[in-house]
Amino acid sequence: MTKDDINSCSDSIDIKAYLIGCAISDIRNKRHISIEDVSECLQIPVEDLELYENGLKDVDVETLFKLSRLFKVRVSDFFEYCNNI
């Protein structure tokens, strides 16, 4: 992979949104909660949750708070996950 490839990739995705999405997906899977159950609890479409988990849509603060309550984690855990990769 060349430097141009890396720059091109970073231009097309939001790294922070991607890493937060990975954290959401990882925590959800470790707790054996389906994406459908999470979307129902948060009252958001499954498609939005999929976009969050894939880093294709920024997660708003309200949704992060709801996710933290559902998963019983701190909101900061989503960001610490980003720092641990």
Beta strands, then each sheet from edge to edge (+ up, - down):
end
